[in-house]
Amino acid sequence: MAIELTPIETDEAVASLQRFFREEHEQELSDLRARLLLDYVMKELAPLAYNRGVKDAEQYFRRHTEELPNICFEAPLTYWTRRKR
């Protein structure tokens, strides 16, 4: 599944990349270069983080799904055993 940013997210990411290069490397990054760098990162590196997130979510849900019978269980036919005399 391709990861796509909204136009607003793209603009914010481009501005962040430009600031990073300006403040950390004392280089100005043009809008075009920042967009090309963002495109590269989104295509090449972002899937690594995305896949890790999916894997972590899968493990979380598997673990909690296995616990469902213990968490979401109500014993049937207990009226007479619970009834106070």
PDB file with SEQRES, HELIX, SHEET and CRYST1 records, atoms N, CA, C and O in Angstrom:
SEQRES   1 A   85  MET ALA ILE GLU LEU THR PRO ILE GLU THR ASP GLU ALA          
SEQRES   2 A   85  VAL ALA SER LEU GLN ARG PHE PHE ARG GLU GLU HIS GLU          
SEQRES   3 A   85  GLN GLU LEU SER ASP LEU ARG ALA ARG LEU LEU LEU ASP          
SEQRES   4 A   85  TYR VAL MET LYS GLU LEU ALA PRO LEU ALA TYR ASN ARG          
SEQRES   5 A   85  GLY VAL LYS ASP ALA GLU GLN TYR PHE ARG ARG HIS THR          
SEQRES   6 A   85  GLU GLU LEU PRO ASN ILE CYS PHE GLU ALA PRO LEU THR          
SEQRES   7 A   85  TYR TRP THR ARG ARG LYS ARG                                  
HELIX    1 AA1 PRO A    7  HIS A   25  1                                  19    
HELIX    2 AA2 ASP A   31  GLU A   44  1                                  14    
HELIX    3 AA3 ALA A   46  ILE A   71  1                                  26    
HELIX    4 AA4 TYR A   79  ARG A   82  1                                   4    
CRYST1    1.000    1.000    1.000  90.00  90.00  90.00 P 1           1          
ATOM      1  N   MET A   1       0.835  -1.169   0.000  1.00  0.00           N  
ATOM      2  CA  MET A   1       0.000   0.000   0.000  1.00  0.00           C  
ATOM      3  C   MET A   1       0.887   1.242   0.000  1.00  0.00           C  
ATOM      4  O   MET A   1       1.727   1.417   0.883  1.00  0.00           O  
ATOM      5  N   ALA A   2       0.698   2.082  -0.974  1.00  0.00           N  
ATOM      6  CA  ALA A   2       1.490   3.305  -1.072  1.00  0.00           C  
ATOM      7  C   ALA A   2       1.066   4.285   0.016  1.00  0.00           C  
ATOM      8  O   ALA A   2      -0.113   4.396   0.352  1.00  0.00           O  
ATOM      9  N   ILE A   3       2.038   4.980   0.548  1.00  0.00           N  
ATOM     10  CA  ILE A   3       1.767   5.993   1.557  1.00  0.00           C  
ATOM     11  C   ILE A   3       1.699   7.336   0.844  1.00  0.00           C  
ATOM     12  O   ILE A   3       2.661   7.762   0.206  1.00  0.00           O  
ATOM     13  N   GLU A   4       0.571   7.986   0.959  1.00  0.00           N  
ATOM     14  CA  GLU A   4       0.403   9.275   0.294  1.00  0.00           C  
ATOM     15  C   GLU A   4       0.061  10.339   1.321  1.00  0.00           C  
ATOM     16  O   GLU A   4      -0.737  10.115   2.231  1.00  0.00           O  
ATOM     17  N   LEU A   5       0.670  11.482   1.163  1.00  0.00           N  
ATOM     18  CA  LEU A   5       0.396  12.614   2.034  1.00  0.00           C  
ATOM     19  C   LEU A   5      -0.639  13.528   1.380  1.00  0.00           C  
ATOM     20  O   LEU A   5      -0.745  13.595   0.156  1.00  0.00           O  
ATOM     21  N   THR A   6      -1.380  14.212   2.204  1.00  0.00           N  
ATOM     22  CA  THR A   6      -2.299  15.217   1.681  1.00  0.00           C  
ATOM     23  C   THR A   6      -1.465  16.407   1.204  1.00  0.00           C  
ATOM     24  O   THR A   6      -0.293  16.521   1.562  1.00  0.00           O  
ATOM     25  N   PRO A   7      -2.052  17.285   0.407  1.00  0.00           N  
ATOM     26  CA  PRO A   7      -1.298  18.471  -0.018  1.00  0.00           C  
ATOM     27  C   PRO A   7      -0.800  19.320   1.168  1.00  0.00           C  
ATOM     28  O   PRO A   7       0.299  19.873   1.119  1.00  0.00           O  
ATOM     29  N   ILE A   8      -1.597  19.416   2.208  1.00  0.00           N  
ATOM     30  CA  ILE A   8      -1.176  20.191   3.384  1.00  0.00           C  
ATOM     31  C   ILE A   8      -0.014  19.492   4.089  1.00  0.00           C  
ATOM     32  O   ILE A   8       0.949  20.144   4.491  1.00  0.00           O  
ATOM     33  N   GLU A   9      -0.101  18.167   4.242  1.00  0.00           N  
ATOM     34  CA  GLU A   9       0.991  17.415   4.869  1.00  0.00           C  
ATOM     35  C   GLU A   9       2.269  17.531   4.035  1.00  0.00           C  
ATOM     36  O   GLU A   9       3.366  17.657   4.580  1.00  0.00           O  
ATOM     37  N   THR A  10       2.118  17.487   2.719  1.00  0.00           N  
ATOM     38  CA  THR A  10       3.274  17.620   1.834  1.00  0.00           C  
ATOM     39  C   THR A  10       3.937  18.974   2.016  1.00  0.00           C  
ATOM     40  O   THR A  10       5.158  19.059   2.144  1.00  0.00           O  
ATOM     41  N   ASP A  11       3.134  20.035   2.027  1.00  0.00           N  
ATOM     42  CA  ASP A  11       3.691  21.378   2.220  1.00  0.00           C  
ATOM     43  C   ASP A  11       4.401  21.494   3.560  1.00  0.00           C  
ATOM     44  O   ASP A  11       5.473  22.094   3.643  1.00  0.00           O  
ATOM     45  N   GLU A  12       3.814  20.927   4.608  1.00  0.00           N  
ATOM     46  CA  GLU A  12       4.440  20.978   5.934  1.00  0.00           C  
ATOM     47  C   GLU A  12       5.735  20.176   5.967  1.00  0.00           C  
ATOM     48  O   GLU A  12       6.711  20.599   6.587  1.00  0.00           O  
ATOM     49  N   ALA A  13       5.750  19.026   5.308  1.00  0.00           N  
ATOM     50  CA  ALA A  13       6.954  18.197   5.264  1.00  0.00           C  
ATOM     51  C   ALA A  13       8.060  18.897   4.474  1.00  0.00           C  
ATOM     52  O   ALA A  13       9.224  18.866   4.874  1.00  0.00           O  
ATOM     53  N   VAL A  14       7.703  19.523   3.364  1.00  0.00           N  
ATOM     54  CA  VAL A  14       8.680  20.259   2.561  1.00  0.00           C  
ATOM     55  C   VAL A  14       9.280  21.385   3.389  1.00  0.00           C  
ATOM     56  O   VAL A  14      10.496  21.573   3.388  1.00  0.00           O  
ATOM     57  N   ALA A  15       8.449  22.127   4.090  1.00  0.00           N  
ATOM     58  CA  ALA A  15       8.943  23.220   4.937  1.00  0.00           C  
ATOM     59  C   ALA A  15       9.859  22.671   6.035  1.00  0.00           C  
ATOM     60  O   ALA A  15      10.871  23.290   6.364  1.00  0.00           O  
ATOM     61  N   SER A  16       9.512  21.527   6.596  1.00  0.00           N  
ATOM     62  CA  SER A  16      10.337  20.923   7.634  1.00  0.00           C  
ATOM     63  C   SER A  16      11.697  20.497   7.076  1.00  0.00           C  
ATOM     64  O   SER A  16      12.728  20.720   7.710  1.00  0.00           O  
ATOM     65  N   LEU A  17      11.697  19.891   5.901  1.00  0.00           N  
ATOM     66  CA  LEU A  17      12.966  19.508   5.271  1.00  0.00           C  
ATOM     67  C   LEU A  17      13.830  20.732   4.989  1.00  0.00           C  
ATOM     68  O   LEU A  17      15.039  20.713   5.221  1.00  0.00           O  
ATOM     69  N   GLN A  18      13.216  21.777   4.495  1.00  0.00           N  
ATOM     70  CA  GLN A  18      13.969  22.999   4.211  1.00  0.00           C  
ATOM     71  C   GLN A  18      14.566  23.570   5.495  1.00  0.00           C  
ATOM     72  O   GLN A  18      15.726  23.981   5.505  1.00  0.00           O  
ATOM     73  N   ARG A  19      13.796  23.599   6.567  1.00  0.00           N  
ATOM     74  CA  ARG A  19      14.299  24.100   7.845  1.00  0.00           C  
ATOM     75  C   ARG A  19      15.430  23.224   8.361  1.00  0.00           C  
ATOM     76  O   ARG A  19      16.442  23.733   8.842  1.00  0.00           O  
ATOM     77  N   PHE A  20      15.261  21.894   8.262  1.00  0.00           N  
ATOM     78  CA  PHE A  20      16.302  20.980   8.706  1.00  0.00           C  
ATOM     79  C   PHE A  20      17.623  21.263   7.997  1.00  0.00           C  
ATOM     80  O   PHE A  20      18.668  21.377   8.639  1.00  0.00           O  
ATOM     81  N   PHE A  21      17.572  21.377   6.674  1.00  0.00           N  
ATOM     82  CA  PHE A  21      18.802  21.622   5.922  1.00  0.00           C  
ATOM     83  C   PHE A  21      19.386  22.990   6.244  1.00  0.00           C  
ATOM     84  O   PHE A  21      20.605  23.144   6.311  1.00  0.00           O  
ATOM     85  N   ARG A  22      18.534  23.975   6.440  1.00  0.00           N  
ATOM     86  CA  ARG A  22      19.002  25.317   6.755  1.00  0.00           C  
ATOM     87  C   ARG A  22      19.667  25.356   8.139  1.00  0.00           C  
ATOM     88  O   ARG A  22      20.754  25.915   8.291  1.00  0.00           O  
ATOM     89  N   GLU A  23      19.010  24.761   9.150  1.00  0.00           N  
ATOM     90  CA  GLU A  23      19.509  24.868  10.520  1.00  0.00           C  
ATOM     91  C   GLU A  23      20.592  23.844  10.866  1.00  0.00           C  
ATOM     92  O   GLU A  23      21.497  24.137  11.647  1.00  0.00           O  
ATOM     93  N   GLU A  24      20.500  22.654  10.291  1.00  0.00           N  
ATOM     94  CA  GLU A  24      21.464  21.605  10.638  1.00  0.00           C  
ATOM     95  C   GLU A  24      22.659  21.525   9.692  1.00  0.00           C  
ATOM     96  O   GLU A  24      23.738  21.084  10.089  1.00  0.00           O  
ATOM     97  N   HIS A  25      22.474  21.946   8.454  1.00  0.00           N  
ATOM     98  CA  HIS A  25      23.548  21.827   7.460  1.00  0.00           C  
ATOM     99  C   HIS A  25      23.931  23.156   6.829  1.00  0.00           C  
ATOM    100  O   HIS A  25      24.802  23.212   5.961  1.00  0.00           O  
ATOM    101  N   GLU A  26      23.275  24.226   7.269  1.00  0.00           N  
ATOM    102  CA  GLU A  26      23.541  25.563   6.746  1.00  0.00           C  
ATOM    103  C   GLU A  26      23.475  25.590   5.223  1.00  0.00           C  
ATOM    104  O   GLU A  26      24.307  26.203   4.555  1.00  0.00           O  
ATOM    105  N   GLN A  27      22.461  24.908   4.695  1.00  0.00           N  
ATOM    106  CA  GLN A  27      22.233  24.875   3.243  1.00  0.00           C  
ATOM    107  C   GLN A  27      20.771  25.211   2.978  1.00  0.00           C  
ATOM    108  O   GLN A  27      19.872  24.801   3.712  1.00  0.00           O  
ATOM    109  N   GLU A  28      20.567  25.957   1.924  1.00  0.00           N  
ATOM    110  CA  GLU A  28      19.201  26.244   1.497  1.00  0.00           C  
ATOM    111  C   GLU A  28      18.758  25.136   0.541  1.00  0.00           C  
ATOM    112  O   GLU A  28      19.485  24.762  -0.379  1.00  0.00           O  
ATOM    113  N   LEU A  29      17.586  24.636   0.771  1.00  0.00           N  
ATOM    114  CA  LEU A  29      17.018  23.586  -0.069  1.00  0.00           C  
ATOM    115  C   LEU A  29      15.847  24.200  -0.821  1.00  0.00           C  
ATOM    116  O   LEU A  29      14.887  24.674  -0.213  1.00  0.00           O  
ATOM    117  N   SER A  30      15.930  24.191  -2.135  1.00  0.00           N  
ATOM    118  CA  SER A  30      14.843  24.768  -2.928  1.00  0.00           C  
ATOM    119  C   SER A  30      13.574  23.950  -2.741  1.00  0.00           C  
ATOM    120  O   SER A  30      13.612  22.809  -2.278  1.00  0.00           O  
ATOM    121  N   ASP A  31      12.464  24.548  -3.106  1.00  0.00           N  
ATOM    122  CA  ASP A  31      11.183  23.855  -3.008  1.00  0.00           C  
ATOM    123  C   ASP A  31      11.208  22.565  -3.837  1.00  0.00           C  
ATOM    124  O   ASP A  31      10.751  21.518  -3.379  1.00  0.00           O  
ATOM    125  N   LEU A  32      11.740  22.649  -5.050  1.00  0.00           N  
ATOM    126  CA  LEU A  32      11.797  21.471  -5.928  1.00  0.00           C  
ATOM    127  C   LEU A  32      12.657  20.372  -5.315  1.00  0.00           C  
ATOM    128  O   LEU A  32      12.254  19.209  -5.289  1.00  0.00           O  
ATOM    129  N   ARG A  33      13.836  20.734  -4.824  1.00  0.00           N  
ATOM    130  CA  ARG A  33      14.723  19.727  -4.230  1.00  0.00           C  
ATOM    131  C   ARG A  33      14.104  19.111  -2.977  1.00  0.00           C  
ATOM    132  O   ARG A  33      14.230  17.909  -2.743  1.00  0.00           O  
ATOM    133  N   ALA A  34      13.440  19.934  -2.177  1.00  0.00           N  
ATOM    134  CA  ALA A  34      12.792  19.414  -0.971  1.00  0.00           C  
ATOM    135  C   ALA A  34      11.679  18.441  -1.353  1.00  0.00           C  
ATOM    136  O   ALA A  34      11.519  17.402  -0.712  1.00  0.00           O  
ATOM    137  N   ARG A  35      10.917  18.766  -2.385  1.00  0.00           N  
ATOM    138  CA  ARG A  35       9.840  17.872  -2.833  1.00  0.00           C  
ATOM    139  C   ARG A  35      10.401  16.572  -3.399  1.00  0.00           C  
ATOM    140  O   ARG A  35       9.844  15.501  -3.157  1.00  0.00           O  
ATOM    141  N   LEU A  36      11.493  16.655  -4.147  1.00  0.00           N  
ATOM    142  CA  LEU A  36      12.116  15.443  -4.681  1.00  0.00           C  
ATOM    143  C   LEU A  36      12.679  14.572  -3.551  1.00  0.00           C  
ATOM    144  O   LEU A  36      12.564  13.347  -3.594  1.00  0.00           O  
ATOM    145  N   LEU A  37      13.282  15.202  -2.551  1.00  0.00           N  
ATOM    146  CA  LEU A  37      13.797  14.458  -1.406  1.00  0.00           C  
ATOM    147  C   LEU A  37      12.646  13.806  -0.644  1.00  0.00           C  
ATOM    148  O   LEU A  37      12.738  12.644  -0.249  1.00  0.00           O  
ATOM    149  N   LEU A  38      11.566  14.553  -0.441  1.00  0.00           N  
ATOM    150  CA  LEU A  38      10.398  13.999   0.240  1.00  0.00           C  
ATOM    151  C   LEU A  38       9.835  12.819  -0.546  1.00  0.00           C  
ATOM    152  O   LEU A  38       9.478  11.797   0.039  1.00  0.00           O  
ATOM    153  N   ASP A  39       9.755  12.954  -1.860  1.00  0.00           N  
ATOM    154  CA  ASP A  39       9.247  11.860  -2.697  1.00  0.00           C  
ATOM    155  C   ASP A  39      10.122  10.621  -2.539  1.00  0.00           C  
ATOM    156  O   ASP A  39       9.607   9.509  -2.420  1.00  0.00           O  
ATOM    157  N   TYR A  40      11.434  10.806  -2.536  1.00  0.00           N  
ATOM    158  CA  TYR A  40      12.355   9.681  -2.351  1.00  0.00           C  
ATOM    159  C   TYR A  40      12.130   9.020  -0.993  1.00  0.00           C  
ATOM    160  O   TYR A  40      12.002   7.798  -0.907  1.00  0.00           O  
ATOM    161  N   VAL A  41      12.082   9.825   0.061  1.00  0.00           N  
ATOM    162  CA  VAL A  41      11.906   9.285   1.413  1.00  0.00           C  
ATOM    163  C   VAL A  41      10.586   8.525   1.515  1.00  0.00           C  
ATOM    164  O   VAL A  41      10.532   7.446   2.105  1.00  0.00           O  
ATOM    165  N   MET A  42       9.529   9.086   0.943  1.00  0.00           N  
ATOM    166  CA  MET A  42       8.214   8.444   1.027  1.00  0.00           C  
ATOM    167  C   MET A  42       8.187   7.126   0.258  1.00  0.00           C  
ATOM    168  O   MET A  42       7.518   6.183   0.681  1.00  0.00           O  
ATOM    169  N   LYS A  43       8.880   7.047  -0.830  1.00  0.00           N  
ATOM    170  CA  LYS A  43       8.879   5.815  -1.631  1.00  0.00           C  
ATOM    171  C   LYS A  43       9.870   4.775  -1.106  1.00  0.00           C  
ATOM    172  O   LYS A  43       9.604   3.574  -1.154  1.00  0.00           O  
ATOM    173  N   GLU A  44      11.002   5.243  -0.608  1.00  0.00           N  
ATOM    174  CA  GLU A  44      12.076   4.330  -0.249  1.00  0.00           C  
ATOM    175  C   GLU A  44      12.105   3.962   1.240  1.00  0.00           C  
ATOM    176  O   GLU A  44      12.317   2.799   1.585  1.00  0.00           O  
ATOM    177  N   LEU A  45      11.896   4.935   2.114  1.00  0.00           N  
ATOM    178  CA  LEU A  45      12.074   4.708   3.545  1.00  0.00           C  
ATOM    179  C   LEU A  45      10.771   4.606   4.338  1.00  0.00           C  
ATOM    180  O   LEU A  45      10.688   3.839   5.297  1.00  0.00           O  
ATOM    181  N   ALA A  46       9.775   5.359   3.951  1.00  0.00           N  
ATOM    182  CA  ALA A  46       8.514   5.355   4.706  1.00  0.00           C  
ATOM    183  C   ALA A  46       7.885   3.961   4.790  1.00  0.00           C  
ATOM    184  O   ALA A  46       7.306   3.628   5.824  1.00  0.00           O  
ATOM    185  N   PRO A  47       7.976   3.131   3.740  1.00  0.00           N  
ATOM    186  CA  PRO A  47       7.407   1.786   3.867  1.00  0.00           C  
ATOM    187  C   PRO A  47       8.024   0.962   5.004  1.00  0.00           C  
ATOM    188  O   PRO A  47       7.359   0.091   5.564  1.00  0.00           O  
ATOM    189  N   LEU A  48       9.281   1.229   5.345  1.00  0.00           N  
ATOM    190  CA  LEU A  48       9.887   0.518   6.475  1.00  0.00           C  
ATOM    191  C   LEU A  48       9.133   0.827   7.765  1.00  0.00           C  
ATOM    192  O   LEU A  48       8.806  -0.081   8.528  1.00  0.00           O  
ATOM    193  N   ALA A  49       8.858   2.103   8.007  1.00  0.00           N  
ATOM    194  CA  ALA A  49       8.125   2.504   9.213  1.00  0.00           C  
ATOM    195  C   ALA A  49       6.678   2.029   9.143  1.00  0.00           C  
ATOM    196  O   ALA A  49       6.116   1.586  10.145  1.00  0.00           O  
ATOM    197  N   TYR A  50       6.083   2.123   7.971  1.00  0.00           N  
ATOM    198  CA  TYR A  50       4.693   1.690   7.804  1.00  0.00           C  
ATOM    199  C   TYR A  50       4.555   0.194   8.091  1.00  0.00           C  
ATOM    200  O   TYR A  50       3.664  -0.229   8.828  1.00  0.00           O  
ATOM    201  N   ASN A  51       5.443  -0.592   7.502  1.00  0.00           N  
ATOM    202  CA  ASN A  51       5.389  -2.046   7.706  1.00  0.00           C  
ATOM    203  C   ASN A  51       5.626  -2.411   9.169  1.00  0.00           C  
ATOM    204  O   ASN A  51       4.997  -3.336   9.683  1.00  0.00           O  
ATOM    205  N   ARG A  52       6.521  -1.701   9.840  1.00  0.00           N  
ATOM    206  CA  ARG A  52       6.762  -1.952  11.258  1.00  0.00           C  
ATOM    207  C   ARG A  52       5.499  -1.632  12.059  1.00  0.00           C  
ATOM    208  O   ARG A  52       5.133  -2.380  12.965  1.00  0.00           O  
ATOM    209  N   GLY A  53       4.840  -0.533  11.730  1.00  0.00           N  
ATOM    210  CA  GLY A  53       3.602  -0.172  12.416  1.00  0.00           C  
ATOM    211  C   GLY A  53       2.524  -1.216  12.225  1.00  0.00           C  
ATOM    212  O   GLY A  53       1.810  -1.556  13.168  1.00  0.00           O  
ATOM    213  N   VAL A  54       2.399  -1.726  11.012  1.00  0.00           N  
ATOM    214  CA  VAL A  54       1.402  -2.766  10.736  1.00  0.00           C  
ATOM    215  C   VAL A  54       1.744  -4.036  11.518  1.00  0.00           C  
ATOM    216  O   VAL A  54       0.861  -4.675  12.091  1.00  0.00           O  
ATOM    217  N   LYS A  55       3.024  -4.394  11.538  1.00  0.00           N  
ATOM    218  CA  LYS A  55       3.446  -5.588  12.271  1.00  0.00           C  
ATOM    219  C   LYS A  55       3.178  -5.432  13.767  1.00  0.00           C  
ATOM    220  O   LYS A  55       2.673  -6.352  14.411  1.00  0.00           O  
ATOM    221  N   ASP A  56       3.513  -4.274  14.313  1.00  0.00           N  
ATOM    222  CA  ASP A  56       3.272  -4.036  15.735  1.00  0.00           C  
ATOM    223  C   ASP A  56       1.779  -4.067  16.046  1.00  0.00           C  
ATOM    224  O   ASP A  56       1.373  -4.626  17.065  1.00  0.00           O  
ATOM    225  N   ALA A  57       0.962  -3.478  15.184  1.00  0.00           N  
ATOM    226  CA  ALA A  57      -0.490  -3.489  15.396  1.00  0.00           C  
ATOM    227  C   ALA A  57      -1.026  -4.913  15.323  1.00  0.00           C  
ATOM    228  O   ALA A  57      -1.889  -5.297  16.113  1.00  0.00           O  
ATOM    229  N   GLU A  58      -0.515  -5.694  14.374  1.00  0.00           N  
ATOM    230  CA  GLU A  58      -0.951  -7.086  14.246  1.00  0.00           C  
ATOM    231  C   GLU A  58      -0.625  -7.868  15.523  1.00  0.00           C  
ATOM    232  O   GLU A  58      -1.468  -8.606  16.034  1.00  0.00           O  
ATOM    233  N   GLN A  59       0.586  -7.705  16.030  1.00  0.00           N  
ATOM    234  CA  GLN A  59       0.976  -8.403  17.255  1.00  0.00           C  
ATOM    235  C   GLN A  59       0.108  -7.968  18.428  1.00  0.00           C  
ATOM    236  O   GLN A  59      -0.293  -8.798  19.243  1.00  0.00           O  
ATOM    237  N   TYR A  60      -0.182  -6.686  18.521  1.00  0.00           N  
ATOM    238  CA  TYR A  60      -1.030  -6.173  19.593  1.00  0.00           C  
ATOM    239  C   TYR A  60      -2.416  -6.801  19.527  1.00  0.00           C  
ATOM    240  O   TYR A  60      -2.933  -7.283  20.535  1.00  0.00           O  
ATOM    241  N   PHE A  61      -3.018  -6.795  18.336  1.00  0.00           N  
ATOM    242  CA  PHE A  61      -4.365  -7.333  18.202  1.00  0.00           C  
ATOM    243  C   PHE A  61      -4.398  -8.853  18.376  1.00  0.00           C  
ATOM    244  O   PHE A  61      -5.355  -9.390  18.934  1.00  0.00           O  
ATOM    245  N   ARG A  62      -3.382  -9.536  17.911  1.00  0.00           N  
ATOM    246  CA  ARG A  62      -3.334 -10.990  18.130  1.00  0.00           C  
ATOM    247  C   ARG A  62      -3.277 -11.304  19.624  1.00  0.00           C  
ATOM    248  O   ARG A  62      -3.992 -12.180  20.110  1.00  0.00           O  
ATOM    249  N   ARG A  63      -2.430 -10.590  20.338  1.00  0.00           N  
ATOM    250  CA  ARG A  63      -2.277 -10.812  21.771  1.00  0.00           C  
ATOM    251  C   ARG A  63      -3.590 -10.549  22.509  1.00  0.00           C  
ATOM    252  O   ARG A  63      -3.991 -11.320  23.381  1.00  0.00           O  
ATOM    253  N   HIS A  64      -4.239  -9.468  22.153  1.00  0.00           N  
ATOM    254  CA  HIS A  64      -5.488  -9.131  22.832  1.00  0.00           C  
ATOM    255  C   HIS A  64      -6.662  -9.985  22.350  1.00  0.00           C  
ATOM    256  O   HIS A  64      -7.606 -10.221  23.103  1.00  0.00           O  
ATOM    257  N   THR A  65      -6.609 -10.442  21.114  1.00  0.00           N  
ATOM    258  CA  THR A  65      -7.657 -11.326  20.612  1.00  0.00           C  
ATOM    259  C   THR A  65      -7.590 -12.673  21.324  1.00  0.00           C  
ATOM    260  O   THR A  65      -8.626 -13.265  21.626  1.00  0.00           O  
ATOM    261  N   GLU A  66      -6.396 -13.156  21.590  1.00  0.00           N  
ATOM    262  CA  GLU A  66      -6.243 -14.419  22.302  1.00  0.00           C  
ATOM    263  C   GLU A  66      -6.804 -14.328  23.724  1.00  0.00           C  
ATOM    264  O   GLU A  66      -7.229 -15.337  24.287  1.00  0.00           O  
ATOM    265  N   GLU A  67      -6.807 -13.132  24.301  1.00  0.00           N  
ATOM    266  CA  GLU A  67      -7.308 -12.940  25.657  1.00  0.00           C  
ATOM    267  C   GLU A  67      -8.826 -12.734  25.700  1.00  0.00           C  
ATOM    268  O   GLU A  67      -9.414 -12.753  26.781  1.00  0.00           O  
ATOM    269  N   LEU A  68      -9.460 -12.541  24.561  1.00  0.00           N  
ATOM    270  CA  LEU A  68     -10.893 -12.256  24.534  1.00  0.00           C  
ATOM    271  C   LEU A  68     -11.750 -13.285  25.264  1.00  0.00           C  
ATOM    272  O   LEU A  68     -12.635 -12.892  26.024  1.00  0.00           O  
ATOM    273  N   PRO A  69     -11.529 -14.576  25.070  1.00  0.00           N  
ATOM    274  CA  PRO A  69     -12.375 -15.540  25.794  1.00  0.00           C  
ATOM    275  C   PRO A  69     -12.292 -15.381  27.311  1.00  0.00           C  
ATOM    276  O   PRO A  69     -13.274 -15.636  28.008  1.00  0.00           O  
ATOM    277  N   ASN A  70     -11.154 -14.969  27.825  1.00  0.00           N  
ATOM    278  CA  ASN A  70     -11.003 -14.777  29.264  1.00  0.00           C  
ATOM    279  C   ASN A  70     -11.587 -13.445  29.733  1.00  0.00           C  
ATOM    280  O   ASN A  70     -12.117 -13.345  30.839  1.00  0.00           O  
ATOM    281  N   ILE A  71     -11.485 -12.437  28.892  1.00  0.00           N  
ATOM    282  CA  ILE A  71     -11.947 -11.100  29.259  1.00  0.00           C  
ATOM    283  C   ILE A  71     -13.450 -10.950  29.018  1.00  0.00           C  
ATOM    284  O   ILE A  71     -14.167 -10.394  29.850  1.00  0.00           O  
ATOM    285  N   CYS A  72     -13.907 -11.437  27.901  1.00  0.00           N  
ATOM    286  CA  CYS A  72     -15.302 -11.247  27.485  1.00  0.00           C  
ATOM    287  C   CYS A  72     -16.084 -12.546  27.629  1.00  0.00           C  
ATOM    288  O   CYS A  72     -16.581 -13.099  26.648  1.00  0.00           O  
ATOM    289  N   PHE A  73     -16.185 -13.012  28.832  1.00  0.00           N  
ATOM    290  CA  PHE A  73     -16.905 -14.260  29.061  1.00  0.00           C  
ATOM    291  C   PHE A  73     -17.816 -14.072  30.256  1.00  0.00           C  
ATOM    292  O   PHE A  73     -17.408 -13.541  31.289  1.00  0.00           O  
ATOM    293  N   GLU A  74     -19.018 -14.500  30.109  1.00  0.00           N  
ATOM    294  CA  GLU A  74     -19.987 -14.485  31.197  1.00  0.00           C  
ATOM    295  C   GLU A  74     -20.529 -15.901  31.324  1.00  0.00           C  
ATOM    296  O   GLU A  74     -21.053 -16.464  30.362  1.00  0.00           O  
ATOM    297  N   ALA A  75     -20.403 -16.456  32.485  1.00  0.00           N  
ATOM    298  CA  ALA A  75     -20.880 -17.821  32.699  1.00  0.00           C  
ATOM    299  C   ALA A  75     -22.402 -17.865  32.545  1.00  0.00           C  
ATOM    300  O   ALA A  75     -23.101 -17.002  33.075  1.00  0.00           O  
ATOM    301  N   PRO A  76     -22.910 -18.849  31.833  1.00  0.00           N  
ATOM    302  CA  PRO A  76     -24.356 -18.954  31.670  1.00  0.00           C  
ATOM    303  C   PRO A  76     -25.000 -19.726  32.832  1.00  0.00           C  
ATOM    304  O   PRO A  76     -24.322 -20.400  33.607  1.00  0.00           O  
ATOM    305  N   LEU A  77     -26.286 -19.609  32.921  1.00  0.00           N  
ATOM    306  CA  LEU A  77     -27.092 -20.384  33.867  1.00  0.00           C  
ATOM    307  C   LEU A  77     -26.628 -20.224  35.317  1.00  0.00           C  
ATOM    308  O   LEU A  77     -26.467 -21.207  36.040  1.00  0.00           O  
ATOM    309  N   THR A  78     -26.423 -19.009  35.718  1.00  0.00           N  
ATOM    310  CA  THR A  78     -25.938 -18.763  37.079  1.00  0.00           C  
ATOM    311  C   THR A  78     -26.989 -18.109  37.977  1.00  0.00           C  
ATOM    312  O   THR A  78     -26.700 -17.746  39.117  1.00  0.00           O  
ATOM    313  N   TYR A  79     -28.183 -17.965  37.468  1.00  0.00           N  
ATOM    314  CA  TYR A  79     -29.223 -17.294  38.248  1.00  0.00           C  
ATOM    315  C   TYR A  79     -29.406 -17.955  39.607  1.00  0.00           C  
ATOM    316  O   TYR A  79     -29.436 -17.274  40.632  1.00  0.00           O  
ATOM    317  N   TRP A  80     -29.528 -19.265  39.619  1.00  0.00           N  
ATOM    318  CA  TRP A  80     -29.828 -19.982  40.862  1.00  0.00           C  
ATOM    319  C   TRP A  80     -28.630 -20.041  41.788  1.00  0.00           C  
ATOM    320  O   TRP A  80     -28.797 -20.075  43.007  1.00  0.00           O  
ATOM    321  N   THR A  81     -27.429 -20.054  41.238  1.00  0.00           N  
ATOM    322  CA  THR A  81     -26.265 -20.097  42.108  1.00  0.00           C  
ATOM    323  C   THR A  81     -25.918 -18.720  42.687  1.00  0.00           C  
ATOM    324  O   THR A  81     -25.272 -18.624  43.731  1.00  0.00           O  
ATOM    325  N   ARG A  82     -26.340 -17.684  42.018  1.00  0.00           N  
ATOM    326  CA  ARG A  82     -26.080 -16.332  42.494  1.00  0.00           C  
ATOM    327  C   ARG A  82     -27.197 -15.781  43.371  1.00  0.00           C  
ATOM    328  O   ARG A  82     -26.985 -14.835  44.130  1.00  0.00           O  
ATOM    329  N   ARG A  83     -28.354 -16.355  43.271  1.00  0.00           N  
ATOM    330  CA  ARG A  83     -29.525 -15.844  43.980  1.00  0.00           C  
ATOM    331  C   ARG A  83     -29.343 -15.987  45.490  1.00  0.00           C  
ATOM    332  O   ARG A  83     -28.974 -17.047  45.996  1.00  0.00           O  
ATOM    333  N   LYS A  84     -29.608 -14.905  46.178  1.00  0.00           N  
ATOM    334  CA  LYS A  84     -29.520 -14.941  47.640  1.00  0.00           C  
ATOM    335  C   LYS A  84     -30.831 -15.428  48.219  1.00  0.00           C  
ATOM    336  O   LYS A  84     -31.901 -15.087  47.716  1.00  0.00           O  
ATOM    337  N   ARG A  85     -30.756 -16.191  49.233  1.00  0.00           N  
ATOM    338  CA  ARG A  85     -31.977 -16.747  49.848  1.00  0.00           C  
ATOM    339  C   ARG A  85     -32.459 -15.904  50.984  1.00  0.00           C  
ATOM    340  O   ARG A  85     -33.470 -16.227  51.607  1.00  0.00           O  
TER     341      ARG A  85                                                      
END                                                                             
